[in-house]
């Protein structure tokens, strides 16, 4: 019992002990906050990427004759774990404003933004099993927002801004909100999409591009940079514009809740192969594995760097205990003379290290949870007081700093840190236990 009491007395009486506690607490807090933010960033990124596509995407293999769309959809729907199926037609194109003579601008950076992947789709099928409705309602400016998110391709002729244009049957197109802002377009404006039809060779006969005028029905916003390179048009109008001879470019498959996507991917691939249909079957994670791996790698690198910093901070406890042993040589001699064993003397200083590590760990755990929870309130306060911008919403696709607090991970971080700090403190405690009481009293 004397070890606990004496260690508490030593800890409370020395202000430098509080410095060690605060240092450990701040290091744990920093690691918890960074880990929570990076986890939040990864989760938000996954949600954004996941929301722009279905659970599984099936691509016909180009070197084989593509299977009929009805056959592919029927084979997919037969699987008991499939909830919905829809198909898309995809074609690269470039666009220009209606009536403009220039297709590609002289600035190559701007020219990249005139290149689009035009997707022909069934709006009602997409609304049923993708996040298209969310992407449409993410657009709040009425200048860009679709007239009716439930019928995104509907166009009111009164919305057509170009008075000199008269469309008897306008073909609608949906563009990314960022694209409309970049080019000064709005709902009702007309654009022209230019592409090359299927079945035409670059050798021999000259290639004549296909040009069709579209009216902007509205914008979508998935909070992803890919929006700049996408355009949606009705599937029924895709063939007239692109002259395509294919029935589909991608088959979107939505799984029932709780179904492992990897298992469904493998089973669908086996079903298609056994039916003589050659396709590449991928989950949404397969399609984005490079981007997701990059974000996860950045998170892990930051964790390792801050982990080394955390271990370095733990050495402050070692310094505090070392100085304490040097200061308490006389006390060590008295304790030994009174019959305290070497283990009892060393235990006093080991308990001091445990106090510092435990209190610092609890402080860091509480501060890390609080700051992770209220990080955006703290950000707003700092921006208001110092008139600086900490988080630029235009750089990231998030309206606020994302966080994902995992208390299990936080407890592991705090626990490992406390154990490391205690282990580091065992060396000064061992040195105190080895002091000769006679020599200690003689030096005093």
C-alpha positions as CSV (number, residue, x, y, z in Angstrom):
1,X,0.0,0.0,0.0
2,X,2.9,2.4,0.8
3,X,3.9,2.2,-2.9
4,X,0.6,3.5,-4.1
5,X,0.5,6.3,-1.5
6,X,4.1,7.3,-2.0
7,X,3.9,7.2,-5.8
8,X,0.8,9.4,-5.7
9,X,2.6,11.9,-3.5
10,X,5.6,12.0,-5.8
11,X,3.4,12.4,-8.8
12,X,1.3,15.2,-7.4
13,X,4.2,17.1,-5.8
14,X,6.2,17.6,-9.0
15,X,4.8,19.9,-11.7
16,X,6.9,18.3,-14.3
17,X,4.7,15.2,-13.9
18,X,1.8,17.2,-15.2
19,X,3.8,18.2,-18.2
20,X,4.4,14.5,-19.0
21,X,0.7,13.7,-18.7
22,X,-0.3,16.6,-20.9
23,X,2.3,15.6,-23.5
24,X,1.1,12.1,-23.7
25,X,-2.5,13.3,-23.7
26,X,-1.9,15.7,-26.6
27,X,-0.1,13.0,-28.6
28,X,-3.0,10.6,-28.1
29,X,-5.5,13.3,-29.0
30,X,-3.7,14.1,-32.2
31,X,-3.5,10.5,-33.3
32,X,-7.2,9.9,-32.5
33,X,-8.3,13.0,-34.3
34,X,-6.2,12.3,-37.4
35,X,-7.4,8.7,-37.5
36,X,-11.0,9.7,-37.1
37,X,-10.7,12.3,-39.9
38,X,-9.0,10.0,-42.3
39,X,-11.5,7.3,-41.5
40,X,-14.3,9.8,-42.2
41,X,-12.6,10.9,-45.4
42,X,-12.4,7.2,-46.5
43,X,-16.0,6.5,-45.6
44,X,-17.3,9.6,-47.4
45,X,-15.2,8.8,-50.4
46,X,-16.6,5.3,-50.5
47,X,-20.1,6.6,-50.2
48,X,-19.6,9.0,-53.1
49,X,-18.0,6.4,-55.3
50,X,-20.6,3.9,-54.4
51,X,-23.5,6.2,-55.0
52,X,-22.5,6.9,-58.6
53,X,-22.8,3.3,-59.7
54,X,-24.5,0.0,-59.0
55,X,-23.2,-2.8,-56.7
56,X,-21.9,-4.8,-59.7
57,X,-21.1,-3.7,-63.3
58,X,-21.0,-6.2,-66.2
59,X,-18.9,-5.2,-69.3
60,X,-19.2,-7.2,-72.5
61,X,-15.7,-8.4,-73.6
62,X,-14.8,-6.4,-76.7
63,X,-13.1,-9.3,-78.6
64,X,-16.3,-11.3,-78.6
65,X,-19.6,-10.7,-80.2
66,X,-21.7,-8.9,-77.6
67,X,-24.6,-10.8,-76.2
68,X,-28.2,-9.4,-76.6
69,X,-29.2,-7.1,-73.8
70,X,-32.3,-9.1,-73.0
71,X,-30.2,-12.3,-72.5
72,X,-27.8,-10.5,-70.2
73,X,-30.6,-8.9,-68.2
74,X,-32.5,-12.2,-67.9
75,X,-29.4,-14.1,-66.8
76,X,-28.7,-11.5,-64.1
77,X,-32.3,-11.3,-62.9
78,X,-32.5,-15.1,-62.4
79,X,-30.0,-14.9,-59.6
80,X,-31.8,-15.0,-56.3
81,X,-29.6,-12.3,-54.7
82,X,-30.1,-9.7,-57.5
83,X,-32.5,-6.9,-56.6
84,X,-32.5,-4.9,-59.9
85,X,-30.9,-4.7,-63.3
86,X,-30.5,-1.9,-65.8
87,X,-28.2,-1.3,-68.7
88,X,-26.4,1.7,-70.1
89,X,-24.9,2.7,-73.5
90,X,-21.6,4.6,-73.2
91,X,-19.9,6.7,-75.9
92,X,-17.1,9.3,-75.7
93,X,-17.9,12.6,-77.2
94,X,-17.0,16.3,-77.3
95,X,-19.4,19.1,-76.9
96,X,-19.7,22.7,-77.8
97,X,-22.2,25.4,-77.3
98,X,-25.0,25.6,-79.8
99,X,-24.1,27.7,-82.8
100,X,-20.4,27.9,-81.8
101,X,-17.8,27.2,-84.5
102,X,-15.2,25.9,-82.1
103,X,-15.4,22.4,-80.8
104,X,-12.1,22.2,-78.9
105,X,-10.7,25.3,-77.4
106,X,-7.0,26.4,-77.7
107,X,-6.3,26.0,-74.0
108,X,-5.6,22.3,-73.6
109,X,-6.6,22.4,-69.9
110,X,-10.0,23.7,-71.0
111,X,-10.2,21.3,-73.9
112,X,-10.0,18.4,-71.5
113,X,-13.3,19.5,-70.0
114,X,-15.1,19.4,-73.4
115,X,-14.5,15.6,-73.5
116,X,-17.5,13.7,-72.1
117,X,-18.5,10.1,-71.6
118,X,-22.1,10.2,-72.8
119,X,-24.3,7.6,-71.1
120,X,-27.7,6.5,-72.5
121,X,-29.8,5.3,-69.7
122,X,-33.4,4.5,-68.5
123,X,-34.1,7.2,-66.0
124,X,-36.7,5.3,-64.1
125,X,-34.5,2.2,-63.7
126,X,-31.6,4.3,-62.5
127,X,-33.9,6.1,-60.0
128,X,-34.9,2.7,-58.6
129,X,-31.5,1.3,-57.7
130,X,-28.9,4.0,-57.9
131,X,-28.3,7.3,-56.2
132,X,-29.4,9.3,-59.2
133,X,-32.2,11.0,-57.3
134,X,-29.8,12.1,-54.6
135,X,-27.4,13.5,-57.2
136,X,-30.2,15.5,-58.8
137,X,-31.4,16.9,-55.5
138,X,-27.8,17.8,-54.5
139,X,-28.2,20.7,-57.0
140,X,-29.8,23.5,-55.1
141,X,-29.6,26.4,-57.6
142,X,-32.8,26.6,-59.5
143,X,-30.9,27.8,-62.6
144,X,-29.3,24.3,-62.9
145,X,-31.7,22.0,-61.0
146,X,-34.0,19.7,-63.0
147,X,-37.7,20.6,-63.1
148,X,-38.8,17.3,-61.7
149,X,-36.2,14.9,-60.1
150,X,-38.7,12.0,-60.6
151,X,-38.7,12.7,-64.4
152,X,-35.2,14.2,-64.9
153,X,-35.4,14.2,-68.7
154,X,-38.6,16.2,-69.0
155,X,-38.1,19.6,-70.6
156,X,-40.5,22.5,-70.5
157,X,-40.2,24.5,-73.7
158,X,-40.6,27.7,-71.8
159,X,-37.2,26.9,-70.1
160,X,-35.4,27.0,-73.4
161,X,-33.2,30.1,-73.1
162,X,-32.2,30.6,-76.8
163,X,-35.0,32.4,-78.4
164,X,-33.7,31.8,-82.0
165,X,-33.8,28.0,-81.5
166,X,-37.1,26.2,-82.1
167,X,-37.2,22.5,-81.2
168,X,-40.2,20.5,-82.0
169,X,-39.0,17.5,-80.1
170,X,-35.9,18.5,-78.0
171,X,-33.5,15.8,-76.9
172,X,-32.6,16.3,-73.2
173,X,-29.2,15.9,-71.6
174,X,-28.1,16.1,-68.0
175,X,-24.6,17.5,-67.3
176,X,-22.6,17.9,-64.1
177,X,-23.2,21.1,-62.2
178,X,-19.5,22.0,-62.3
179,X,-19.6,21.7,-66.1
180,X,-22.5,24.1,-66.4
181,X,-20.9,26.6,-64.1
182,X,-17.6,26.3,-66.0
183,X,-19.1,27.1,-69.4
184,X,-21.7,29.5,-68.3
185,X,-24.6,27.2,-69.2
186,X,-28.0,26.8,-67.5
187,X,-31.1,24.6,-67.8
188,X,-32.7,25.2,-71.2
189,X,-29.5,26.1,-73.0
190,X,-28.6,24.1,-76.1
191,X,-25.4,22.2,-76.8
192,X,-24.1,20.0,-79.5
193,X,-22.5,16.6,-78.9
194,X,-20.1,15.3,-81.5
195,X,-19.1,11.6,-81.8
196,X,-18.1,9.0,-84.3
197,X,-20.6,6.3,-85.2
198,X,-20.0,2.6,-84.9
199,X,-18.7,0.5,-87.7
200,X,-16.6,3.2,-89.4
201,X,-12.9,2.7,-90.2
202,X,-10.3,5.4,-90.1
203,X,-8.7,3.7,-93.2
204,X,-10.2,4.3,-96.7
205,X,-13.4,6.2,-96.5
206,X,-13.4,9.5,-94.6
207,X,-15.0,9.5,-91.2
208,X,-18.0,11.8,-90.8
209,X,-18.8,12.7,-87.2
210,X,-22.3,12.6,-85.9
211,X,-23.6,15.8,-84.4
212,X,-26.9,16.2,-82.6
213,X,-28.3,19.2,-80.7
214,X,-29.4,18.6,-77.1
215,X,-31.2,20.8,-74.6
216,X,-30.0,20.8,-71.0
217,X,-32.7,19.4,-68.8
218,X,-30.7,20.1,-65.7
219,X,-27.6,19.2,-63.7
220,X,-26.5,16.5,-61.3
221,X,-23.9,16.6,-58.5
222,X,-22.5,13.5,-56.9
223,X,-19.7,15.5,-55.2
224,X,-17.1,13.7,-57.3
225,X,-14.8,15.1,-59.9
226,X,-16.0,12.5,-62.4
227,X,-19.1,14.7,-62.8
228,X,-17.1,17.0,-65.1
229,X,-16.7,14.1,-67.6
230,X,-20.2,12.7,-67.7
231,X,-23.4,13.4,-69.6
232,X,-26.7,11.5,-69.3
233,X,-29.2,11.2,-72.2
234,X,-32.3,9.0,-72.7
235,X,-31.4,5.5,-73.8
236,X,-34.1,5.8,-76.5
237,X,-32.3,8.7,-78.1
238,X,-28.8,7.3,-77.9
239,X,-28.9,5.2,-81.0
240,X,-30.1,8.1,-83.2
241,X,-27.2,10.2,-81.9
242,X,-24.4,7.7,-81.8
243,X,-25.5,5.4,-84.6
244,X,-24.5,2.5,-82.3
245,X,-25.1,-1.1,-83.3
246,X,-24.6,-2.4,-79.8
247,X,-27.5,-2.9,-77.3
248,X,-25.5,-2.1,-74.2
249,X,-22.1,-1.0,-72.9
250,X,-22.6,-1.7,-69.2
251,X,-25.0,-3.7,-67.2
252,X,-25.8,-2.4,-63.7
253,X,-26.7,-5.0,-61.1
254,X,-28.0,-4.1,-57.6
255,X,-27.7,-6.7,-54.9
256,X,-30.2,-7.4,-52.2
257,X,-29.3,-6.0,-48.8
258,X,-26.6,-7.9,-46.9
259,X,-25.4,-9.9,-49.9
260,X,-21.6,-10.1,-50.1
261,X,-20.7,-8.4,-53.4
262,X,-17.6,-10.5,-54.0
263,X,-19.6,-13.7,-53.8
264,X,-22.3,-12.4,-56.1
265,X,-19.7,-11.2,-58.6
266,X,-18.1,-14.6,-58.8
267,X,-21.4,-16.4,-59.1
268,X,-22.7,-14.0,-61.8
269,X,-19.4,-14.5,-63.7
270,X,-19.8,-18.3,-63.5
271,X,-23.4,-18.1,-64.7
272,X,-22.5,-15.9,-67.7
273,X,-19.5,-18.1,-68.6
274,X,-21.6,-21.3,-68.5
275,X,-24.1,-19.6,-70.8
276,X,-21.4,-18.8,-73.3
277,X,-21.6,-15.0,-72.6
278,X,-18.2,-13.5,-72.2
279,X,-18.2,-10.5,-69.9
280,X,-16.0,-8.8,-67.3
281,X,-17.9,-8.7,-64.0
282,X,-16.7,-6.2,-61.4
283,X,-17.9,-4.8,-58.1
284,X,-18.0,-1.0,-57.5
285,X,-14.9,-1.5,-55.3
286,X,-13.1,-3.3,-58.1
287,X,-13.7,-0.3,-60.4
288,X,-12.4,2.1,-57.8
289,X,-9.7,0.0,-56.1
290,X,-6.8,2.3,-57.1
291,X,-8.5,5.4,-55.7
292,X,-9.6,3.7,-52.5
293,X,-6.2,2.1,-52.0
294,X,-4.5,5.5,-52.3
295,X,-6.8,7.0,-49.7
296,X,-6.3,4.1,-47.3
297,X,-2.5,4.2,-47.9
298,X,-2.4,7.8,-47.0
299,X,-4.3,7.1,-43.8
300,X,-2.0,4.3,-42.8
301,X,1.1,6.4,-43.5
302,X,-0.2,9.2,-41.3
303,X,-0.9,6.7,-38.6
304,X,2.6,5.3,-38.7
305,X,4.2,8.8,-38.6
306,X,2.1,9.9,-35.7
307,X,2.7,6.6,-34.0
308,X,6.4,7.2,-34.0
309,X,5.8,10.7,-32.7
310,X,3.6,9.2,-29.9
311,X,6.4,6.8,-28.8
312,X,8.8,9.7,-28.8
313,X,6.5,11.7,-26.5
314,X,6.4,8.6,-24.2
315,X,10.1,9.1,-23.5
316,X,9.1,12.3,-21.6
317,X,7.9,9.9,-18.9
318,X,11.4,8.3,-19.0
319,X,13.0,11.7,-18.4
320,X,10.6,12.6,-15.6
321,X,11.2,9.3,-13.8
322,X,15.0,9.5,-14.3
323,X,15.0,13.0,-12.7
324,X,12.7,11.8,-9.9
325,X,15.1,8.9,-9.1
326,X,18.0,11.3,-8.9
327,X,16.1,13.7,-6.7
328,X,14.8,11.0,-4.3
329,X,18.1,9.2,-3.6
330,X,17.8,10.0,0.1
331,X,14.2,8.7,0.2
332,X,15.4,5.5,-1.5
333,X,18.1,5.0,1.1
334,X,15.6,5.6,4.0
335,X,13.1,3.2,2.5
336,X,15.8,0.5,2.1
337,X,17.1,1.1,5.6
338,X,13.5,0.7,7.0
339,X,13.3,-2.7,5.4
340,X,11.8,-2.0,2.0
341,X,12.9,-4.6,-0.6
342,X,14.5,-3.6,-3.8
343,X,11.3,-4.6,-5.6
344,X,9.3,-2.4,-3.3
345,X,11.5,0.6,-4.0
346,X,11.4,0.0,-7.7
347,X,7.7,-0.5,-7.6
348,X,7.2,3.0,-6.2
349,X,8.7,4.6,-9.3
350,X,7.0,2.1,-11.6
351,X,3.7,3.2,-10.1
352,X,4.6,6.8,-10.7
353,X,5.2,6.0,-14.4
354,X,1.9,4.1,-14.4
355,X,0.1,7.1,-12.9
356,X,1.6,9.5,-15.6
357,X,0.8,7.1,-18.4
358,X,-2.8,6.3,-17.2
359,X,-3.8,9.9,-16.5
360,X,-2.2,11.1,-19.7
361,X,-3.9,8.3,-21.7
362,X,-7.4,9.1,-20.2
363,X,-6.9,12.8,-20.8
364,X,-5.9,12.1,-24.5
365,X,-8.8,9.7,-25.0
366,X,-11.4,12.2,-23.7
367,X,-9.8,15.1,-25.6
368,X,-9.5,13.1,-28.8
369,X,-13.2,12.0,-28.7
370,X,-14.4,15.5,-27.9
371,X,-12.3,17.2,-30.6
372,X,-13.3,14.5,-33.2
373,X,-17.0,15.0,-32.3
374,X,-16.9,18.8,-32.4
375,X,-14.1,19.3,-35.0
376,X,-16.4,21.4,-37.3
377,X,-17.5,23.7,-34.4
378,X,-13.8,24.2,-33.5
379,X,-13.0,24.9,-37.1
380,X,-15.8,27.5,-37.4
381,X,-14.6,29.2,-34.2
382,X,-11.0,29.4,-35.4
383,X,-12.1,30.7,-38.8
384,X,-14.3,33.3,-37.2
385,X,-11.7,34.5,-34.6
386,X,-8.6,34.5,-36.8
387,X,-10.4,35.2,-40.2
388,X,-8.6,32.3,-41.9
389,X,-9.9,29.4,-43.9
390,X,-9.0,26.0,-42.6
391,X,-11.1,23.7,-44.7
392,X,-11.8,24.7,-48.3
393,X,-15.1,23.2,-49.5
394,X,-14.2,23.9,-53.1
395,X,-11.2,21.5,-52.9
396,X,-13.0,18.6,-51.3
397,X,-16.4,17.2,-52.1
398,X,-17.6,17.6,-48.5
399,X,-19.5,20.4,-46.9
400,X,-17.6,19.9,-43.6
401,X,-14.7,18.0,-42.2
402,X,-15.7,14.3,-42.3
403,X,-15.1,12.2,-39.2
404,X,-15.8,8.6,-38.3
405,X,-15.2,7.9,-34.6
406,X,-14.3,4.3,-33.8
407,X,-14.1,3.9,-30.0
408,X,-12.5,0.4,-30.3
409,X,-9.7,1.9,-32.3
410,X,-9.4,4.9,-29.9
411,X,-9.2,2.5,-26.8
412,X,-6.5,0.5,-28.6
413,X,-4.5,3.7,-29.3
414,X,-4.8,4.9,-25.8
415,X,-4.1,1.4,-24.3
416,X,-1.0,0.8,-26.4
417,X,0.4,4.2,-25.6
418,X,-0.1,3.7,-21.9
419,X,1.6,0.3,-22.0
420,X,4.5,1.7,-24.0
421,X,4.9,4.6,-21.5
422,X,4.9,2.2,-18.5
423,X,7.4,-0.1,-20.2
424,X,9.7,2.9,-20.9
425,X,9.4,3.9,-17.2
426,X,10.6,0.5,-16.0
427,X,14.3,1.4,-16.6
428,X,14.4,4.3,-14.1
429,X,12.5,2.1,-11.7
430,X,15.0,-0.7,-12.1
431,X,17.8,1.7,-11.5
432,X,16.2,2.9,-8.3
433,X,15.8,-0.7,-7.1
434,X,19.5,-1.3,-7.6
435,X,20.7,1.6,-5.5
436,X,22.7,0.6,-2.4
437,X,21.0,2.2,0.7
438,X,24.3,2.9,2.4
439,X,25.8,4.6,-0.6
440,X,22.5,6.5,-1.1
441,X,22.6,7.9,2.5
442,X,26.3,8.5,2.3
443,X,25.9,10.8,-0.7
444,X,23.2,12.7,1.1
